[in-house]
Amino acid sequence: MVKIEYNKEACIGCGACAAQCPDNWEIVEEEGQYKAKLKNKEPAELGCNQDATDSCPVNAIKILK
């Protein structure tokens, strides 16, 4: 099992993670700002979450194994 850490404060809401891994990421509006929302912090497999991590321009996503 893997664990995903997501820094919501660092997120700029660009949508790269959701574009790379829509099964586990989505963009939502909160208080007038767009932010990524992580659906499952501990997925059974890494899958496309590595692509989401690699595509984040502000390094707001980290994969822990």
WOZI-V537624 format. One record per residue. RES is the residue in three letters. SS is DSSP state (helix for helix, strand for strand, loop for the rest). OMEGA is omega in whole degrees, -180 to 180 (* if undefined). D_CENTER is the distance of its C-alpha to the mean C-alpha in whole Angstrom. Layout:
# WOZI-V537624
RES_SS_OMEGA_D_CENTER / RES_SS_OMEGA_D_CENTER
This chain:
# WOZI-V537624
MET_loop_177_17 / VAL_loop_176_14 / LYS_strand_-179_12 / ILE_strand_174_8 / GLU_strand_-178_8 / TYR_strand_180_6 / ASN_loop_-176_9 / LYS_loop_-180_9 / GLU_loop_-179_12 / ALA_loop_-176_11 / CYS_loop_178_9 / ILE_loop_176_11 / GLY_loop_-177_10 / CYS_loop_177_11 / GLY_loop_-179_9 / ALA_helix_-179_8 / CYS_helix_-180_5 / ALA_helix_178_7 / ALA_helix_-179_10 / GLN_helix_-174_9 / CYS_loop_-177_8 / PRO_loop_178_9 / ASP_loop_-175_10 / ASN_loop_-178_7 / TRP_strand_173_5 / GLU_strand_178_8 / ILE_strand_-180_9 / VAL_strand_177_12 / GLU_strand_178_15 / GLU_strand_177_16 / GLU_loop_178_19 / GLY_loop_179_19 / GLN_strand_176_16 / TYR_strand_180_13 / LYS_strand_175_9 / ALA_strand_175_6 / LYS_strand_178_7 / LEU_strand_-177_5 / LYS_loop_-176_9 / ASN_loop_-178_10 / LYS_loop_-178_9 / GLU_loop_179_12 / PRO_loop_180_12 / ALA_loop_179_16 / GLU_loop_-180_15 / LEU_loop_177_12 / GLY_loop_-176_13 / CYS_loop_179_10 / ASN_helix_176_7 / GLN_helix_177_9 / ASP_helix_178_10 / ALA_helix_179_6 / THR_helix_-178_7 / ASP_helix_-176_10 / SER_helix_-178_10 / CYS_loop_-176_8 / PRO_loop_-179_11 / VAL_loop_178_11 / ASN_loop_-179_10 / ALA_loop_-178_8 / ILE_strand_177_6 / LYS_strand_177_9 / ILE_strand_176_10 / LEU_strand_-179_13 / LYS_loop_*_16
